[in-house]
Amino acid sequence: MYYMLFYDYVDNYLERRDAFREAHLAAANQALQNGELKMAGAFTERPYSAALIFDVDDISVIERFVEDDPYVQNGLVTKWTIRPWNVVIGG
């Protein structure tokens, strides 16, 4: 089952992310290697936000990712949402 994880970031996200970026990317790369994360990236216009696409059987995998994410733990993420995604073409 595909899910999209959406992050909304603080306004000064670009100035604050450097201290946590390496750990955030390491966690995302680990999820990619585990076959859970398929794609991820940030939107390039304000308001700052990102989308991560997961393919997992259990939504708790994504919830754990969020809980452990240094961006979330350190207040860079103001809101996050997980939505099931019904892929019709591709995948």
C-alpha positions in Angstrom: 0.0 0.0 0.0 1.3 3.4 -0.9 1.2 6.3 1.5 2.2 9.9 1.1 3.8 11.7 4.1 3.5 15.5 3.9 5.6 17.8 6.1 5.0 21.5 6.7 8.2 23.3 7.8 8.8 26.4 9.9 9.4 29.6 8.0 13.1 29.7 8.8 13.6 26.0 7.8 16.5 26.6 5.4 18.5 28.4 8.1 17.8 25.8 10.8 18.1 22.5 8.9 21.9 22.2 8.5 22.3 20.9 12.1 19.9 18.0 11.5 20.1 17.4 7.7 22.7 14.6 7.8 20.7 12.6 10.4 17.4 13.3 8.6 18.9 12.1 5.2 20.5 9.1 6.9 17.1 8.0 8.2 15.4 8.5 4.8 18.2 6.6 3.1 17.8 3.7 5.6 14.0 3.6 4.9 14.9 3.6 1.1 17.3 0.7 1.6 14.7 -1.1 3.6 12.3 -0.8 0.7 9.8 1.3 2.6 10.5 4.7 1.2 10.2 5.1 -2.6 10.8 8.8 -3.2 11.1 12.0 -1.1 11.8 15.6 -1.7 11.0 19.2 -0.7 8.8 21.6 -2.6 10.9 24.5 -3.9 8.5 27.4 -3.2 7.2 28.8 0.0 5.5 27.7 2.2 8.3 25.2 2.8 7.0 21.6 2.7 8.0 18.1 1.6 6.4 14.9 0.4 7.7 11.4 1.0 6.2 8.3 -0.7 6.2 5.1 1.2 5.2 1.6 0.2 4.4 -0.3 3.4 1.8 -2.7 4.7 1.6 -1.1 8.1 1.2 2.7 8.6 3.0 2.4 11.9 6.3 2.1 9.9 5.7 5.7 8.7 4.6 6.9 12.2 7.9 5.6 13.6 9.8 7.3 10.9 8.1 10.6 11.8 8.7 10.1 15.5 12.4 9.4 15.0 13.0 12.1 12.4 15.4 14.8 13.7 13.4 17.5 11.7 10.3 16.6 13.7 12.1 16.1 17.0 13.8 19.6 16.7 10.7 21.6 15.7 11.4 22.1 12.0 8.2 20.3 11.1 5.1 22.2 12.2 2.6 19.7 10.9 2.7 16.3 9.3 0.0 14.2 7.6 -0.1 10.7 6.3 -2.5 9.9 3.4 -3.2 6.6 1.7 -2.4 6.9 -2.0 -4.2 4.8 -4.6 -1.7 4.6 -7.5 -3.6 4.2 -10.8 -0.8 4.5 -13.3 2.8 3.5 -12.7 4.2 2.0 -9.6 
